[in-house]
């Protein structure tokens, strides 16, 4: 199976300064966190979520690439993953 993102929900974790979203490999749920630093022009929860929504396609491509390298249940994507 390949990784898919049928659930468009995402949430902001203020204590960790990360956005959480989920992918699925068949019946297996895979959690992803994106560091807020990936969105340098944003400084509020609404700003981070809007920036995530604007970049969703690119973020999901980076997530799929990370998942293809090592199959884990949780991935933390940082600015260096987007270079």
C-alpha positions in Angstrom: 0.0 0.0 0.0 1.0 3.6 -0.4 0.5 6.5 1.9 -2.6 8.6 1.4 -4.2 11.6 3.1 -7.9 11.2 2.9 -8.5 13.1 6.1 -7.9 16.9 5.6 -8.0 17.7 9.3 -5.0 19.2 11.0 -4.5 20.8 14.4 -2.0 23.1 16.0 -0.2 22.1 19.2 0.9 25.3 20.8 3.1 23.8 23.5 5.2 22.0 20.9 4.7 24.7 18.2 3.8 22.0 15.6 0.9 21.2 13.3 -0.3 17.6 13.5 -1.9 15.8 10.6 -2.5 12.1 9.7 -1.8 9.9 6.7 -2.9 6.3 6.1 -1.1 3.3 4.7 -4.0 0.9 4.3 -5.5 0.5 7.7 -2.5 1.9 9.5 -2.5 5.5 10.8 0.7 7.4 10.5 1.1 10.7 12.4 3.0 13.7 11.1 4.1 16.8 12.9 5.3 19.9 11.1 7.5 22.4 13.0 6.0 25.9 13.1 9.4 27.1 11.9 8.5 25.8 8.4 6.0 28.7 8.2 8.3 31.7 8.9 5.7 34.4 8.1 3.1 33.0 10.6 3.0 33.8 14.3 -0.5 32.7 15.4 -2.4 29.5 15.4 -4.7 30.7 12.6 -1.6 31.8 10.6 0.1 28.5 11.0 -3.0 26.6 10.0 -3.7 28.8 7.0 -0.1 28.4 5.8 -0.4 24.7 6.2 -3.5 24.7 4.1 -1.9 26.8 1.4 1.1 24.4 1.3 -0.8 21.2 1.9 0.2 19.5 -1.4 3.9 20.2 -0.9 3.8 19.2 2.8 2.1 15.9 1.9 4.8 15.2 -0.8 7.5 15.7 1.8 5.6 13.5 4.3 5.3 10.7 1.7 9.0 11.0 0.9 9.9 10.8 4.6 7.6 7.8 5.1 9.1 6.0 2.1 12.6 6.2 3.7 11.7 4.6 7.0 8.3 3.3 8.1 7.4 4.6 11.5 4.3 5.7 13.3 5.4 9.3 13.9 7.3 11.7 11.8 8.5 15.2 12.7 9.0 17.3 9.6 11.4 20.3 10.0 12.4 23.1 7.7 15.4 21.0 6.5 13.0 18.4 5.1 11.6 21.1 2.7 14.9 22.1 1.1 
